[in-house]
Each structure stands twice: as C-alpha cells, then as structure tokens.
Amino acid sequence: MIFVLFASLILVFIETVFLEIPLVFIFLLNVAITKPKSSIFLFSFLAGIALDVLSIRVLGTTSLFFLIFFFLLFLYEKKFEIRTFYSVFVFSLIGGILYAILFDYGNLLFQGFISTVFSLVLYKITYHKKDKSVLSY
C-alpha cells in the first residue's frame, strides 16, 4: 500500500502542474474498486490535503470530497456489485463531473468523459477477475 501513497503523491504533482484532469481521483477510485480497504480513506485524505496545498485552495475541500465520495462508494458496495465496467463507468462519470463542478474546471461533460475513459482504461489494466472455471487449490 506504500505504492498507493507514492503514486498518488506523484499524480498530485502532475495534476497541479501539468494537467487539469482529476488524475488523483481516478487513481484512488480504481484502487478503491479493485482493492477495497479502509486505508483508502487515509490515502485520499493525504492526497486531498496535498492537492489543496499545491493548488492553493481552501485546505480540506478536496479531502472532504474524496472522503464523502469513497464513503458513498463503499456504502453502495453492499447493495450492488461495484467491480464491473458499468459501475466504474457510472462512478467515474458522476465523480468526474462533481469534481469539475466543485473545483471550477471548465467543460464539465468533457472532464467527465475524460475521467471516465482514463478510469476504464486503468480498471481494465489493474483488475484481474479470477476465472471460475479454473480450479484453485
């Protein structure tokens, strides 16, 4: 899990300096979906604080958004399966649009579309579902 911390800090730097795409949100969303643990709340809090400091925003707003969004994600994990392409599509689209609205990014639908595409590609790369037809010992 130390990889998640370093990767999110590198993405914080890339997001604040070079791009206006919510890379940290996309990365943390995929980590929360593929490996759901409660430590994602700590990583999202720390990444949000780092994003706020480097983006010169009110301290804690990004952390609060991340924490509420991942809390709702884990809350709905019990209701339906979140490890499918459709759920990744819906959560990344809604999250990308909300992120763009809250932090004054232009082009809301484009931001939502880009975050959805990046999230689906990252999900396809990182999530490996076990084949149920293969016996495991």
N, CA, C and O atoms as a MOPAC input file, in Angstrom:
PM7 MOZYME 1SCF
protein

 N      0.81200 1    -1.20500 1     0.00000 1
 C      0.00000 1     0.00000 1     0.00000 1
 C      0.85200 1     1.26500 1     0.00000 1
 O      0.34400 1     2.36300 1    -0.23000 1
 N      2.14000 1     1.10900 1     0.25700 1
 C      3.02000 1     2.27000 1     0.20800 1
 C      3.13200 1     2.76400 1    -1.23300 1
 O      3.38200 1     3.94400 1    -1.47600 1
 N      2.94300 1     1.84000 1    -2.19600 1
 C      2.92900 1     2.22200 1    -3.60900 1
 C      1.78000 1     3.18800 1    -3.89500 1
 O      1.93800 1     4.13200 1    -4.67000 1
 N      0.65200 1     2.95700 1    -3.28400 1
 C     -0.51800 1     3.82200 1    -3.49500 1
 C     -0.21300 1     5.23500 1    -3.01400 1
 O     -0.59300 1     6.20900 1    -3.66400 1
 N      0.46700 1     5.34900 1    -1.88900 1
 C      0.81100 1     6.66600 1    -1.36000 1
 C      1.76900 1     7.40300 1    -2.29400 1
 O      1.54200 1     8.57000 1    -2.61600 1
 N      2.82700 1     6.74100 1    -2.72800 1
 C      3.78800 1     7.39700 1    -3.61200 1
 C      3.18200 1     7.71600 1    -4.97800 1
 O      3.43600 1     8.78300 1    -5.53700 1
 N      2.38600 1     6.79800 1    -5.51100 1
 C      1.75300 1     7.04600 1    -6.80300 1
 C      0.77400 1     8.20900 1    -6.71900 1
 O      0.70300 1     9.03200 1    -7.63200 1
 N      0.02700 1     8.27800 1    -5.63500 1
 C     -0.92900 1     9.38500 1    -5.50800 1
 C     -0.20000 1    10.71900 1    -5.32900 1
 O     -0.67300 1    11.74000 1    -5.82700 1
 N      0.91800 1    10.73300 1    -4.64400 1
 C      1.67300 1    11.98700 1    -4.50000 1
 C      2.29000 1    12.42700 1    -5.82500 1
 O      2.34600 1    13.62200 1    -6.11400 1
 N      2.75000 1    11.47500 1    -6.62700 1
 C      3.27100 1    11.81600 1    -7.95400 1
 C      2.14500 1    12.35500 1    -8.83000 1
 O      2.33300 1    13.32700 1    -9.56100 1
 N      0.97600 1    11.72200 1    -8.75700 1
 C     -0.16700 1    12.19900 1    -9.53600 1
 C     -0.66200 1    13.56000 1    -9.05700 1
 O     -1.16600 1    14.35000 1    -9.85500 1
 N     -0.52300 1    13.84300 1    -7.76000 1
 C     -0.85800 1    15.17300 1    -7.24600 1
 C      0.01900 1    16.21700 1    -7.92300 1
 O     -0.47000 1    17.25700 1    -8.36400 1
 N      1.30500 1    15.93800 1    -8.00400 1
 C      2.22400 1    16.87200 1    -8.65200 1
 C      1.88000 1    17.05100 1   -10.12800 1
 O      1.84600 1    18.17800 1   -10.62300 1
 N      1.62800 1    15.95700 1   -10.83000 1
 C      1.29400 1    16.04200 1   -12.26000 1
 C     -0.01600 1    16.79600 1   -12.46900 1
 O     -0.13000 1    17.60400 1   -13.39100 1
 N     -1.00500 1    16.53100 1   -11.61100 1
 C     -2.30300 1    17.19500 1   -11.76700 1
 C     -2.22200 1    18.69000 1   -11.50100 1
 O     -2.88200 1    19.47000 1   -12.18800 1
 N     -1.44400 1    19.10000 1   -10.53800 1
 C     -1.38900 1    20.52100 1   -10.21300 1
 C     -0.48000 1    21.30800 1   -11.15000 1
 O     -0.70300 1    22.50000 1   -11.36700 1
 N      0.53400 1    20.66400 1   -11.70500 1
 C      1.48600 1    21.39400 1   -12.53600 1
 C      1.13200 1    21.32300 1   -14.02500 1
 O      1.19600 1    22.33500 1   -14.72300 1
 N      0.76400 1    20.14700 1   -14.51100 1
 C      0.63400 1    19.96500 1   -15.95000 1
 C     -0.79700 1    19.85400 1   -16.47000 1
 O     -1.12100 1    20.47800 1   -17.48000 1
 N     -1.64400 1    19.09800 1   -15.82700 1
 C     -2.95300 1    18.75400 1   -16.37800 1
 C     -4.09200 1    19.24700 1   -15.49900 1
 O     -3.92000 1    19.47400 1   -14.30100 1
 N     -5.25000 1    19.40700 1   -16.11100 1
 C     -6.46000 1    19.71300 1   -15.35800 1
 C     -7.41700 1    18.53300 1   -15.39000 1
 O     -8.63300 1    18.71200 1   -15.44600 1
 N     -6.87300 1    17.34600 1   -15.35500 1
 C     -7.66600 1    16.12000 1   -15.32100 1
 C     -7.56100 1    15.56800 1   -13.90500 1
 O     -6.46200 1    15.54400 1   -13.35100 1
 N     -8.64800 1    15.12900 1   -13.30200 1
 C     -8.58000 1    14.62400 1   -11.92100 1
 C     -7.89300 1    13.25600 1   -11.83300 1
 O     -8.53900 1    12.23900 1   -11.58100 1
 N     -6.58900 1    13.25100 1   -12.04300 1
 C     -5.82000 1    12.00600 1   -12.05000 1
 C     -5.81700 1    11.32300 1   -10.69500 1
 O     -5.90400 1    10.09800 1   -10.61600 1
 N     -5.71700 1    12.09200 1    -9.64700 1
 C     -5.68100 1    11.51500 1    -8.29900 1
 C     -7.01700 1    10.85000 1    -7.99000 1
 O     -7.05200 1     9.75100 1    -7.43600 1
 N     -8.09700 1    11.50300 1    -8.34000 1
 C     -9.41800 1    10.92700 1    -8.11800 1
 C     -9.58000 1     9.63100 1    -8.89900 1
 O    -10.08400 1     8.64500 1    -8.36200 1
 N     -9.16200 1     9.62100 1   -10.15500 1
 C     -9.27000 1     8.42600 1   -10.98800 1
 C     -8.45700 1     7.28300 1   -10.39900 1
 O     -8.93300 1     6.15100 1   -10.31800 1
 N     -7.23400 1     7.58100 1    -9.98900 1
 C     -6.36900 1     6.55300 1    -9.41200 1
 C     -6.95000 1     6.00600 1    -8.10700 1
 O     -7.00600 1     4.79200 1    -7.91300 1
 N     -7.37600 1     6.89000 1    -7.22300 1
 C     -7.92500 1     6.44200 1    -5.94200 1
 C     -9.25300 1     5.70800 1    -6.12000 1
 O     -9.55400 1     4.78600 1    -5.36200 1
 N    -10.04300 1     6.10500 1    -7.10700 1
 C    -11.28100 1     5.39000 1    -7.39100 1
 C    -10.99100 1     3.95900 1    -7.83200 1
 O    -11.66300 1     3.02400 1    -7.39400 1
 N    -10.00800 1     3.78900 1    -8.68300 1
 C     -9.66700 1     2.44500 1    -9.13200 1
 C     -9.04600 1     1.61000 1    -8.02600 1
 O     -9.27200 1     0.40100 1    -7.96600 1
 N     -8.28200 1     2.22100 1    -7.16400 1
 C     -7.74800 1     1.48500 1    -6.01500 1
 C     -8.88900 1     1.07800 1    -5.08900 1
 O     -8.89500 1    -0.03900 1    -4.57100 1
 N     -9.84600 1     1.96300 1    -4.87700 1
 C    -10.97600 1     1.65500 1    -4.00200 1
 C    -11.84400 1     0.54300 1    -4.58300 1
 O    -12.40600 1    -0.25600 1    -3.83300 1
 N    -11.95800 1     0.48200 1    -5.90100 1
 C    -12.78800 1    -0.54800 1    -6.51700 1
 C    -12.06200 1    -1.88000 1    -6.58900 1
 O    -12.65200 1    -2.92000 1    -6.29600 1
 N    -10.80300 1    -1.86800 1    -6.96900 1
 C    -10.09700 1    -3.13300 1    -7.15400 1
 C     -9.61000 1    -3.74900 1    -5.85300 1
 O     -9.61600 1    -4.97200 1    -5.71100 1
 N     -9.19400 1    -2.93600 1    -4.91100 1
 C     -8.70900 1    -3.44300 1    -3.62700 1
 C     -9.36100 1    -2.66300 1    -2.49400 1
 O     -8.73000 1    -1.79000 1    -1.89800 1
 N    -10.61400 1    -2.96900 1    -2.19300 1
 C    -11.33100 1    -2.17700 1    -1.18100 1
 C    -10.80500 1    -2.44500 1     0.23300 1
 O    -10.97200 1    -3.53700 1     0.77600 1
 N    -10.18500 1    -1.45400 1     0.79800 1
 C     -9.72400 1    -1.49400 1     2.18400 1
 C    -10.01800 1    -0.14100 1     2.80400 1
 O    -10.20700 1     0.85700 1     2.10700 1
 N    -10.05000 1    -0.12900 1     4.08800 1
 C    -10.34000 1     1.13900 1     4.76000 1
 C     -9.15500 1     2.09900 1     4.70800 1
 O     -9.31000 1     3.27700 1     5.02800 1
 N     -7.98600 1     1.62300 1     4.31400 1
 C     -6.82100 1     2.51200 1     4.22300 1
 C     -6.95800 1     3.50400 1     3.07500 1
 O     -6.20600 1     4.47700 1     3.01900 1
 N     -7.89400 1     3.28500 1     2.16300 1
 C     -8.10200 1     4.23400 1     1.06900 1
 C     -8.54600 1     5.59100 1     1.60600 1
 O     -8.30200 1     6.61700 1     0.97100 1
 N     -9.19000 1     5.60400 1     2.75900 1
 C     -9.60900 1     6.86800 1     3.35300 1
 C     -8.40800 1     7.69400 1     3.80100 1
 O     -8.40200 1     8.91500 1     3.64700 1
 N     -7.40000 1     7.04300 1     4.35000 1
 C     -6.17700 1     7.74700 1     4.74300 1
 C     -5.45800 1     8.29800 1     3.52200 1
 O     -5.02300 1     9.44900 1     3.52200 1
 N     -5.33100 1     7.47600 1     2.47600 1
 C     -4.64300 1     7.91900 1     1.26400 1
 C     -5.40300 1     9.04400 1     0.57500 1
 O     -4.79100 1     9.98200 1     0.06300 1
 N     -6.71900 1     8.96100 1     0.55800 1
 C     -7.49500 1    10.02600 1    -0.07200 1
 C     -7.41300 1    11.31700 1     0.73400 1
 O     -7.38800 1    12.40700 1     0.16200 1
 N     -7.37000 1    11.20000 1     2.05600 1
 C     -7.22600 1    12.40100 1     2.88400 1
 C     -5.88200 1    13.07600 1     2.63800 1
 O     -5.81300 1    14.29100 1     2.45300 1
 N     -4.81000 1    12.27800 1     2.63800 1
 C     -3.47000 1    12.84300 1     2.43400 1
 C     -3.30900 1    13.41600 1     1.02600 1
 O     -2.72500 1    14.48600 1     0.85500 1
 N     -3.81900 1    12.71500 1     0.03000 1
 C     -3.72500 1    13.22400 1    -1.33400 1
 C     -4.55900 1    14.49500 1    -1.50000 1
 O     -4.15700 1    15.41200 1    -2.21700 1
 N     -5.70700 1    14.55200 1    -0.84600 1
 C     -6.53700 1    15.74600 1    -0.91600 1
 C     -5.87600 1    16.95200 1    -0.27600 1
 O     -5.95000 1    18.06100 1    -0.80500 1
 N     -5.23400 1    16.73900 1     0.85700 1
 C     -4.50600 1    17.83600 1     1.50800 1
 C     -3.36500 1    18.31700 1     0.61600 1
 O     -3.15900 1    19.52200 1     0.47200 1
 N     -2.62100 1    17.38500 1     0.01700 1
 C     -1.52600 1    17.76600 1    -0.88000 1
 C     -2.05600 1    18.51000 1    -2.10300 1
 O     -1.44400 1    19.48200 1    -2.54600 1
 N     -3.18400 1    18.06500 1    -2.65200 1
 C     -3.79000 1    18.77300 1    -3.79100 1
 C     -4.21800 1    20.18900 1    -3.40800 1
 O     -4.02600 1    21.13000 1    -4.17800 1
 N     -4.79300 1    20.33500 1    -2.23100 1
 C     -5.22300 1    21.66200 1    -1.79300 1
 C     -4.04100 1    22.59700 1    -1.58400 1
 O     -4.11000 1    23.77600 1    -1.93200 1
 N     -2.97400 1    22.08200 1    -1.02600 1
 C     -1.79800 1    22.92400 1    -0.77700 1
 C     -1.16000 1    23.35300 1    -2.08700 1
 O     -0.83900 1    24.52800 1    -2.26300 1
 N     -0.97100 1    22.41800 1    -3.00700 1
 C     -0.31900 1    22.75700 1    -4.27300 1
 C     -1.21700 1    23.52800 1    -5.22600 1
 O     -0.71700 1    24.26800 1    -6.07300 1
 N     -2.52300 1    23.37500 1    -5.11000 1
 C     -3.45100 1    24.10400 1    -5.98000 1
 C     -3.89500 1    25.43000 1    -5.38000 1
 O     -4.63000 1    26.18500 1    -6.01600 1
 N     -3.46100 1    25.71400 1    -4.17800 1
 C     -3.80000 1    26.93300 1    -3.44900 1
 C     -5.32000 1    27.06900 1    -3.33600 1
 O     -5.90800 1    28.06300 1    -3.76200 1
 N     -5.92700 1    26.04800 1    -2.75500 1
 C     -7.36300 1    26.04200 1    -2.46600 1
 C     -7.55100 1    26.06700 1    -0.95800 1
 O     -6.59300 1    26.00500 1    -0.18800 1
 N     -8.80400 1    26.15800 1    -0.56400 1
 C     -9.13000 1    26.08000 1     0.85700 1
 C     -8.73400 1    24.68600 1     1.34700 1
 O     -9.11700 1    23.67900 1     0.75200 1
 N     -7.98300 1    24.64100 1     2.40800 1
 C     -7.42500 1    23.38400 1     2.89900 1
 C     -8.52900 1    22.45000 1     3.38100 1
 O     -9.31500 1    22.80900 1     4.25800 1
 N     -8.58400 1    21.26000 1     2.80800 1
 C     -9.51800 1    20.24100 1     3.23100 1
 C    -10.70400 1    20.02800 1     2.31500 1
 O    -11.46300 1    19.07900 1     2.51500 1
 N    -10.89300 1    20.88400 1     1.30700 1
 C    -12.06300 1    20.72100 1     0.44100 1
 C    -11.93700 1    19.47000 1    -0.43600 1
 O    -12.89700 1    18.71400 1    -0.58300 1
 N    -10.77100 1    19.25900 1    -1.00900 1
 C    -10.57800 1    18.07100 1    -1.84000 1
 C    -10.62700 1    16.81400 1    -0.98900 1
 O    -11.19800 1    15.80600 1    -1.40500 1
 N    -10.04000 1    16.86000 1     0.18600 1
 C    -10.08200 1    15.71300 1     1.08900 1
 C    -11.51600 1    15.37500 1     1.47200 1
 O    -11.90100 1    14.20700 1     1.51200 1
 N    -12.28700 1    16.39100 1     1.74700 1
 C    -13.69200 1    16.17000 1     2.10400 1
 C    -14.46900 1    15.55200 1     0.94200 1
 O    -15.28200 1    14.65000 1     1.14700 1
 N    -14.22200 1    16.03300 1    -0.26900 1
 C    -14.87800 1    15.45100 1    -1.44000 1
 C    -14.48400 1    13.98500 1    -1.60600 1
 O    -15.34200 1    13.12700 1    -1.81200 1
 N    -13.18300 1    13.70000 1    -1.51600 1
 C    -12.72000 1    12.31400 1    -1.65100 1
 C    -13.32600 1    11.41300 1    -0.57500 1
 O    -13.80000 1    10.31700 1    -0.87600 1
 N    -13.31300 1    11.86200 1     0.65500 1
 C    -13.82000 1    11.04600 1     1.75400 1
 C    -15.31400 1    10.76700 1     1.60800 1
 O    -15.75300 1     9.63500 1     1.81000 1
 N    -16.08800 1    11.77600 1     1.26200 1
 C    -17.53400 1    11.57300 1     1.09300 1
 C    -17.81100 1    10.65900 1    -0.09700 1
 O    -18.66000 1     9.77300 1    -0.01500 1
 N    -17.10100 1    10.87100 1    -1.19700 1
 C    -17.34100 1    10.06400 1    -2.38600 1
 C    -16.98900 1     8.59400 1    -2.14000 1
 O    -17.74700 1     7.70600 1    -2.53000 1
 N    -15.85400 1     8.33400 1    -1.50200 1
 C    -15.46600 1     6.94200 1    -1.26100 1
 C    -16.31700 1     6.30100 1    -0.17000 1
 O    -16.53000 1     5.08800 1    -0.18100 1
 N    -16.80200 1     7.10300 1     0.76700 1
 C    -17.74500 1     6.57600 1     1.75200 1
 C    -19.02600 1     6.11300 1     1.06300 1
 O    -19.54400 1     5.03600 1     1.35900 1
 N    -19.53100 1     6.93200 1     0.14500 1
 C    -20.74200 1     6.54400 1    -0.59000 1
 C    -20.48300 1     5.33500 1    -1.48900 1
 O    -21.35700 1     4.48600 1    -1.65900 1
 N    -19.29500 1     5.26100 1    -2.05700 1
 C    -18.94000 1     4.10200 1    -2.87800 1
 C    -18.96000 1     2.82600 1    -2.05100 1
 O    -19.52400 1     1.81900 1    -2.47800 1
 N    -18.35100 1     2.86000 1    -0.87600 1
 C    -18.32700 1     1.67800 1    -0.01800 1
 C    -19.69300 1     1.39500 1     0.59500 1
 O    -20.00500 1     0.24900 1     0.92100 1
 N    -20.50200 1     2.42700 1     0.75100 1
 C    -21.85500 1     2.22800 1     1.25500 1
 C    -22.70000 1     1.46000 1     0.24000 1
 O    -23.47800 1     0.58100 1     0.61400 1
 N    -22.55000 1     1.78600 1    -1.02400 1
 C    -23.31400 1     1.10800 1    -2.06600 1
 C    -22.67400 1    -0.19800 1    -2.52100 1
 O    -23.25000 1    -0.91600 1    -3.33900 1
 N    -21.49900 1    -0.51000 1    -2.00500 1
 C    -20.85400 1    -1.77600 1    -2.34900 1
 C    -21.68400 1    -2.95900 1    -1.87600 1
 O    -21.67700 1    -4.01200 1    -2.51300 1
 N    -22.38600 1    -2.80300 1    -0.78600 1
 C    -23.21600 1    -3.87100 1    -0.25700 1
 C    -24.50100 1    -4.06400 1    -1.07400 1
 O    -25.05900 1    -5.16200 1    -1.09700 1
 N    -24.97000 1    -3.00900 1    -1.74000 1
 C    -26.22300 1    -3.06900 1    -2.48500 1
 C    -26.06200 1    -3.71400 1    -3.86500 1
 O    -26.91000 1    -4.49900 1    -4.28900 1
 N    -24.98800 1    -3.38300 1    -4.55300 1
 C    -24.77500 1    -3.94300 1    -5.88400 1
 C    -23.27900 1    -4.10900 1    -6.12900 1
 O    -22.44900 1    -3.57800 1    -5.39100 1
 N    -22.96300 1    -4.84100 1    -7.16000 1
 C    -21.57600 1    -5.15000 1    -7.49100 1
 C    -20.89300 1    -3.91500 1    -8.07800 1
 O    -21.34900 1    -3.36000 1    -9.07800 1
 N    -19.79200 1    -3.49000 1    -7.44600 1
 C    -19.10000 1    -2.30500 1    -7.93800 1
 C    -17.90300 1    -2.65800 1    -8.80800 1
 O    -17.26300 1    -1.76300 1    -9.36000 1
 N    -17.59200 1    -3.91900 1    -8.94100 1
 C    -16.42300 1    -4.31400 1    -9.72000 1
 C    -16.79400 1    -4.73200 1   -11.14300 1
 O    -16.33500 1    -5.76300 1   -11.63400 1
 N    -17.61400 1    -3.93600 1   -11.78900 1
 C    -17.97900 1    -4.16300 1   -13.18000 1
 C    -17.67200 1    -2.90700 1   -13.98000 1
 O    -17.49100 1    -1.82800 1   -13.41500 1
 N    -17.61400 1    -3.05500 1   -15.30200 1
 C    -17.36600 1    -1.89400 1   -16.15800 1
 C    -18.46300 1    -0.84400 1   -16.01000 1
 O    -18.19100 1     0.35600 1   -16.03600 1
 N    -19.69500 1    -1.30200 1   -15.85700 1
 C    -20.80100 1    -0.35100 1   -15.76300 1
 C    -20.71100 1     0.49800 1   -14.49700 1
 O    -20.93800 1     1.70700 1   -14.54100 1
 N    -20.38800 1    -0.12000 1   -13.39100 1
 C    -20.29400 1     0.65600 1   -12.15300 1
 C    -19.08100 1     1.58100 1   -12.16700 1
 O    -19.15200 1     2.70000 1   -11.65900 1
 N    -17.97100 1     1.12500 1   -12.74100 1
 C    -16.80600 1     2.00400 1   -12.87400 1
 C    -17.15400 1     3.18200 1   -13.77600 1
 O    -16.76800 1     4.31900 1   -13.50300 1
 N    -17.88200 1     2.90400 1   -14.84600 1
 C    -18.31800 1     3.96500 1   -15.75800 1
 C    -19.18600 1     4.99000 1   -15.03400 1
 O    -18.95600 1     6.19400 1   -15.14800 1
 N    -20.17300 1     4.52000 1   -14.29700 1
 C    -21.10900 1     5.42400 1   -13.62400 1
 C    -20.40000 1     6.22100 1   -12.52300 1
 O    -20.55900 1     7.43900 1   -12.44300 1
 N    -19.62500 1     5.54600 1   -11.68100 1
 C    -18.96900 1     6.25400 1   -10.58300 1
 C    -17.91800 1     7.23600 1   -11.08000 1
 O    -17.78300 1     8.32400 1   -10.52000 1
 N    -17.17600 1     6.87900 1   -12.11300 1
 C    -16.16000 1     7.81100 1   -12.60800 1
 C    -16.79900 1     8.98700 1   -13.34000 1
 O    -16.29400 1    10.10700 1   -13.25800 1
 N    -17.89100 1     8.75700 1   -14.04800 1
 C    -18.57200 1     9.86300 1   -14.72300 1
 C    -19.17900 1    10.82600 1   -13.71400 1
 O    -18.98800 1    12.03800 1   -13.82100 1
 N    -19.89900 1    10.30700 1   -12.75000 1
 C    -20.50400 1    11.16800 1   -11.73100 1
 C    -19.42200 1    11.87600 1   -10.91500 1
 O    -19.51600 1    13.07400 1   -10.64800 1
 N    -18.40300 1    11.12600 1   -10.52600 1
 C    -17.32700 1    11.73200 1    -9.74400 1
 C    -16.55100 1    12.77700 1   -10.51700 1
 O    -16.19400 1    13.81700 1    -9.96400 1
 N    -16.28300 1    12.51500 1   -11.80000 1
 C    -15.55800 1    13.49400 1   -12.61300 1
 C    -16.34700 1    14.77400 1   -12.81500 1
 O    -15.78400 1    15.86800 1   -12.77900 1
 N    -17.65400 1    14.64000 1   -13.02900 1
 C    -18.48300 1    15.83000 1   -13.20600 1
 C    -18.61200 1    16.60500 1   -11.89300 1
 O    -18.52900 1    17.83300 1   -11.88800 1
 N    -18.81200 1    15.89700 1   -10.78500 1
 C    -18.88400 1    16.58500 1    -9.48000 1
 C    -17.56300 1    17.27000 1    -9.13800 1
 O    -17.55400 1    18.37900 1    -8.60400 1
 N    -16.46200 1    16.61500 1    -9.44300 1
 C    -15.14200 1    17.20000 1    -9.20000 1
 C    -14.95800 1    18.47100 1   -10.02300 1
 O    -14.43200 1    19.46900 1    -9.53000 1
 N    -15.39600 1    18.42600 1   -11.28200 1
 C    -15.28600 1    19.60500 1   -12.14400 1
 C    -16.18800 1    20.73700 1   -11.67100 1
 O    -15.81900 1    21.90800 1   -11.76200 1
 N    -17.36800 1    20.39200 1   -11.16800 1
 C    -18.27200 1    21.43100 1   -10.65800 1
 C    -17.71200 1    22.07100 1    -9.39100 1
 O    -17.69000 1    23.29500 1    -9.26400 1
 N    -17.26400 1    21.24400 1    -8.46300 1
 C    -16.80300 1    21.76800 1    -7.17800 1
 C    -15.53200 1    22.59400 1    -7.27400 1
 O    -15.34900 1    23.54300 1    -6.51100 1
 N    -14.65500 1    22.24500 1    -8.20000 1
 C    -13.35700 1    22.91800 1    -8.25500 1
 C    -13.18600 1    23.76400 1    -9.50200 1
 O    -12.06200 1    24.02900 1    -9.92900 1
 N    -14.30300 1    24.19100 1   -10.09100 1
 C    -14.34700 1    25.17000 1   -11.18200 1
 C    -13.47800 1    24.81500 1   -12.38400 1
 O    -12.74100 1    25.65400 1   -12.90100 1
 N    -13.57300 1    23.58500 1   -12.81200 1
 C    -12.95300 1    23.20800 1   -14.07800 1
 C    -13.93600 1    23.54800 1   -15.18500 1
 O    -15.14900 1    23.46100 1   -14.99000 1
 N    -13.42800 1    23.92900 1   -16.32900 1
 C    -14.29700 1    24.21800 1   -17.45600 1
 C    -14.69400 1    22.92400 1   -18.16000 1
 O    -14.07100 1    21.87900 1   -17.97200 1
 N    -15.73800 1    23.01900 1   -18.97000 1
 C    -16.18500 1    21.88500 1   -19.76500 1
 C    -16.51300 1    20.66200 1   -18.92000 1
 O    -15.75300 1    19.69400 1   -18.89900 1
 N    -17.61300 1    20.70500 1   -18.24500 1
 C    -17.99500 1    19.64800 1   -17.30800 1
 C    -18.13000 1    18.28900 1   -17.97600 1
 O    -17.61900 1    17.29300 1   -17.46200 1
 N    -18.80900 1    18.23600 1   -19.11000 1
 C    -19.01500 1    16.95100 1   -19.77300 1
 C    -17.71700 1    16.38900 1   -20.32600 1
 O    -17.50300 1    15.17700 1   -20.29700 1
 N    -16.85200 1    17.25200 1   -20.82600 1
 C    -15.55800 1    16.78500 1   -21.31700 1
 C    -14.72100 1    16.23200 1   -20.17800 1
 O    -14.06900 1    15.20000 1   -20.33300 1
 N    -14.73100 1    16.91000 1   -19.03100 1
 C    -13.98900 1    16.41400 1   -17.86300 1
 C    -14.54200 1    15.07400 1   -17.40800 1
 O    -13.78000 1    14.16500 1   -17.08000 1
 N    -15.85500 1    14.94800 1   -17.38600 1
 C    -16.46500 1    13.68200 1   -17.00900 1
 C    -16.12300 1    12.57400 1   -17.98300 1
 O    -15.84800 1    11.44500 1   -17.57500 1
 N    -16.13700 1    12.89200 1   -19.27800 1
 C    -15.80900 1    11.90600 1   -20.30200 1
 C    -14.35000 1    11.46900 1   -20.20300 1
 O    -14.05300 1    10.27600 1   -20.25400 1
 N    -13.44500 1    12.42700 1   -20.06100 1
 C    -12.01800 1    12.10400 1   -19.96500 1
 C    -11.72600 1    11.28400 1   -18.71300 1
 O    -10.97100 1    10.31400 1   -18.76900 1
 N    -12.31600 1    11.66500 1   -17.59300 1
 C    -12.07900 1    10.90000 1   -16.36800 1
 C    -12.66400 1     9.49500 1   -16.48600 1
 O    -12.10000 1     8.54600 1   -15.94100 1
 N    -13.78100 1     9.35100 1   -17.18600 1
 C    -14.37300 1     8.03300 1   -17.39300 1
 C    -13.48800 1     7.16300 1   -18.27300 1
 O    -13.28300 1     5.98600 1   -17.97700 1
 N    -12.96900 1     7.72800 1   -19.34100 1
 C    -12.10300 1     6.95700 1   -20.23600 1
 C    -10.83500 1     6.52200 1   -19.51100 1
 O    -10.44700 1     5.35600 1   -19.58700 1
 N    -10.19000 1     7.44600 1   -18.81100 1
 C     -8.98000 1     7.09400 1   -18.06200 1
 C     -9.27400 1     6.05200 1   -16.99300 1
 O     -8.48600 1     5.13000 1   -16.78000 1
 N    -10.39500 1     6.19900 1   -16.33200 1
 C    -10.75000 1     5.26600 1   -15.27100 1
 C    -11.01800 1     3.86800 1   -15.82900 1
 O    -10.58500 1     2.87800 1   -15.23900 1
 N    -11.72000 1     3.77500 1   -16.94800 1
 C    -11.99400 1     2.47500 1   -17.54600 1
 C    -10.72600 1     1.80600 1   -18.06300 1
 O    -10.57000 1     0.59100 1   -17.94300 1
 N     -9.82700 1     2.58600 1   -18.63400 1
 C     -8.54900 1     2.02100 1   -19.10000 1
 C     -7.72700 1     1.52600 1   -17.92000 1
 O     -7.16900 1     0.43000 1   -17.96800 1
 N     -7.64900 1     2.32000 1   -16.87000 1
 C     -6.90200 1     1.90200 1   -15.68300 1
 C     -7.54300 1     0.69500 1   -15.01600 1
 O     -6.84200 1    -0.18500 1   -14.51700 1
 N     -8.85300 1     0.64800 1   -15.00500 1
 C     -9.55800 1    -0.50600 1   -14.43700 1
 C     -9.27000 1    -1.76300 1   -15.25100 1
 O     -9.04100 1    -2.83200 1   -14.68500 1
 N     -9.27900 1    -1.64100 1   -16.55700 1
 C     -9.00100 1    -2.78600 1   -17.42200 1
 C     -7.57400 1    -3.28700 1   -17.21400 1
 O     -7.32700 1    -4.49100 1   -17.28100 1
 N     -6.64800 1    -2.39100 1   -16.96600 1
 C     -5.25500 1    -2.78400 1   -16.75100 1
 C     -5.06000 1    -3.42900 1   -15.38600 1
 O     -4.33200 1    -4.41500 1   -15.26800 1
 N     -5.69400 1    -2.89100 1   -14.36100 1
 C     -5.38500 1    -3.32500 1   -12.99500 1
 C     -6.25900 1    -4.43400 1   -12.44600 1
 O     -5.80600 1    -5.19600 1   -11.59200 1
 N     -7.49300 1    -4.55200 1   -12.90200 1
 C     -8.39300 1    -5.52000 1   -12.28400 1
 C     -8.35700 1    -6.83300 1   -13.04900 1
 O     -8.62700 1    -6.88400 1   -14.24900 1
 N     -8.02100 1    -7.88300 1   -12.33100 1
 C     -7.97400 1    -9.22200 1   -12.91000 1
 C     -8.93600 1   -10.10800 1   -12.15100 1
 O     -8.68500 1   -10.48100 1   -11.00500 1
 N    -10.03900 1   -10.44100 1   -12.79700 1
 C    -11.03400 1   -11.28900 1   -12.18400 1
 C    -10.57300 1   -12.73100 1   -12.32600 1
 O    -10.11500 1   -13.14700 1   -13.39000 1
 N    -10.69900 1   -13.48200 1   -11.25100 1
 C    -10.32600 1   -14.88900 1   -11.30600 1
 C    -11.33600 1   -15.65000 1   -12.14700 1
 O    -12.54300 1   -15.42800 1   -12.05500 1
 N    -10.82200 1   -16.54200 1   -12.95900 1
 C    -11.68000 1   -17.36700 1   -13.79900 1
 C    -12.27500 1   -18.47800 1   -12.94100 1
 O    -11.54500 1   -19.26300 1   -12.33400 1
 N    -13.59900 1   -18.53800 1   -12.89500 1
 C    -14.26000 1   -19.52300 1   -12.03500 1
 C    -14.21400 1   -20.92600 1   -12.60400 1
 O    -14.48200 1   -21.89200 1   -11.88900 1
 N    -13.88000 1   -21.05300 1   -13.87000 1
 C    -13.81800 1   -22.38300 1   -14.45600 1
 C    -12.51900 1   -23.10400 1   -14.12700 1
 O    -12.41100 1   -24.31500 1   -14.31800 1
 N    -11.53500 1   -22.36300 1   -13.63500 1
 C    -10.24700 1   -22.94900 1   -13.28400 1
 C    -10.27500 1   -23.32500 1   -11.81600 1
 O    -10.65500 1   -22.51800 1   -10.96700 1
 N     -9.88100 1   -24.53000 1   -11.52200 1
 C     -9.83100 1   -24.95800 1   -10.12800 1
 C     -8.60700 1   -24.37300 1    -9.44500 1
 O     -7.51700 1   -24.33600 1   -10.01600 1
 N     -8.80000 1   -23.92200 1    -8.23300 1
 C     -7.66100 1   -23.39200 1    -7.48100 1
 C     -7.54300 1   -24.17300 1    -6.17300 1
 O     -8.54200 1   -24.55400 1    -5.56300 1
 N     -6.32900 1   -24.39300 1    -5.77500 1
 C     -6.09100 1   -25.17400 1    -4.55600 1
 C     -5.51900 1   -24.31200 1    -3.47300 1
 O     -5.25400 1   -24.79700 1    -2.37300 1

